[in-house]
Amino acid sequence: MITPLKEFGTGVGLLLHGLRLVLGNRSLLLRGALPVLVTSVLLFAGLAALAVNTGDLVAWATPFAEDWSTVWRTALRVAVGVTIVVGTVAVSLLLFTALTLVIGGPFYESIAEYVEDTVLGGVPGAQRVGWARAAWIGLRDTLALLGLLILSGIALFALGFIPVLGQTVVPVLAVCVGAWLLAVEVTAIPFIRRGQGLAVRRRTLRRSRSMTLGFGVPVYLLCLVPLAALVVFPAAMAGGTLLAHRLTEPVSA
């Protein structure tokens, strides 16, 4: 019997396999890194602005706490601050992934093709995605995923007001939600090449939640490290292709 922990480890292993592939092929690494460089500038500028203004945002969101005791007011505002930062990071990474895939669509399709043709033996009847089609599908899917993120973010924001729980469990749940949605986005191209849309992609990944999170969580966390995304994102594209192949063609995987 395959345990969730073993499946999680398999997901991590697929990311590591993708990392080995791009590090062993400088052309793949360069193709995957160029779009990341453009969107990283936008992401880090936004996060820097958030860091500078978080205190003001928290105070604006909690005017009712001005008359509270110092201990309770501080506890509440720390909880709200953590929730705002975690939520903003989740939205930023989702948009970062979407913009990167839109800008670098042809580059990432070539990575998926390379992995499928040279490592996996090809995909019978694989469709050509093309930049325009990939951009349209990516934007459409991002709006749907952003809606899911906002709904889950509202629930997590409410939980963030609970002392202790809001500073421990909520950030972990937020990372898992963000990592899941990021995995859904990163695996888009290999699923589209198989003629499968967002609904099928989500159902397929849902059947192996632990494996998907094992792949998505390290990608999500590593993308928070400055400049790490230059290597991590191409590796995630290669690893996401391996993940899609494994879940859609389990016999040959």
Residue pairs with C-beta under 8 A, 6 or more apart in sequence:
4 209
4 210
5 210
7 208
7 210
7 211
7 214
8 210
8 211
8 213
8 214
9 214
10 211
10 214
11 210
11 211
11 212
11 213
11 214
11 215
11 216
11 243
12 214
12 215
12 218
13 214
14 211
14 214
14 215
14 239
14 242
14 243
14 246
15 214
15 215
15 218
15 219
15 235
15 236
15 239
16 239
17 238
17 239
17 242
18 115
18 234
18 235
18 236
18 237
18 238
18 239
18 240
18 241
18 242
19 231
19 232
19 235
19 238
19 239
21 28
21 115
21 119
21 235
21 238
22 28
22 29
22 32
22 111
22 231
22 234
22 235
22 238
23 29
23 231
23 235
25 114
28 111
28 114
28 234
28 238
29 231
29 234
31 104
31 107
31 108
31 110
31 111
31 234
32 104
32 107
32 108
32 111
32 233
32 234
32 235
32 237
33 230
33 231
33 233
33 234
34 104
34 107
35 100
35 101
35 103
35 104
35 107
35 108
36 100
36 104
36 229
36 230
36 233
36 234
37 230
38 100
38 103
39 96
39 99
39 100
39 103
40 96
40 227
40 229
40 230
42 96
42 99
43 92
43 93
43 96
44 226
46 88
46 92
47 88
47 89
47 92
50 84
50 85
50 88
54 81
54 84
54 85
55 81
57 81
57 84
58 77
58 80
58 81
58 84
59 77
61 80
61 84
62 73
62 76
62 77
62 80
65 72
65 73
65 76
65 77
66 73
68 76
75 163
76 161
78 167
79 160
79 161
79 162
79 163
79 166
79 167
80 160
80 161
82 160
82 166
82 167
82 170
82 171
83 156
83 157
83 160
83 161
83 166
83 170
86 156
86 170
86 171
86 174
86 175
87 153
87 156
87 157
87 174
89 178
89 224
90 149
90 153
90 174
90 177
90 178
90 181
91 146
91 149
91 153
93 178
93 182
93 220
93 223
93 224
94 142
94 145
94 146
94 149
94 178
94 181
94 182
94 185
95 142
95 146
96 223
96 229
97 182
97 185
97 186
98 138
98 139
98 141
98 142
98 185
100 233
101 108
101 134
101 138
101 185
101 186
101 188
101 189
102 134
102 135
102 138
102 139
105 129
105 130
105 131
105 134
105 135
105 138
105 189
106 131
106 134
108 189
108 237
109 129
109 134
109 189
109 193
111 234
111 237
111 238
111 241
112 189
112 190
112 193
112 237
112 238
112 241
113 126
113 193
114 238
115 238
115 241
115 242
116 122
116 123
116 126
116 190
116 193
116 241
116 245
119 242
120 241
120 242
120 245
120 252
121 252
123 190
123 193
123 194
123 245
125 195
126 193
126 194
127 192
127 193
127 194
127 195
128 193
129 189
129 192
129 193
133 192
134 188
134 189
134 192
137 188
137 192
137 197
138 185
138 188
140 198
141 184
141 185
141 188
141 198
142 185
144 198
145 181
145 184
145 185
148 181
149 177
149 178
149 181
152 177
153 174
156 170
156 173
156 174
156 177
159 165
159 166
159 169
159 170
159 173
160 166
160 170
175 217
175 220
175 221
176 213
176 217
178 220
179 213
179 216
179 217
179 219
179 220
179 221
180 205
180 209
180 212
180 213
180 216
182 216
182 219
182 220
182 223
183 205
183 212
183 213
183 215
183 216
183 219
183 240
183 243
184 198
184 201
184 202
184 205
186 216
186 219
186 236
186 237
186 240
187 201
187 205
187 240
187 241
187 243
187 244
188 198
188 201
189 237
189 240
189 241
190 240
190 241
190 244
190 245
191 197
191 200
191 201
191 204
191 244
191 248
194 244
194 248
196 204
196 248
204 244
204 247
204 248
205 212
205 247
206 212
207 247
208 247
211 243
211 246
211 247
212 243
215 236
215 239
215 240
215 243
219 232
219 233
219 236
219 239
222 228
222 229
222 232
223 229
223 232
223 233
245 252
245 253
246 253
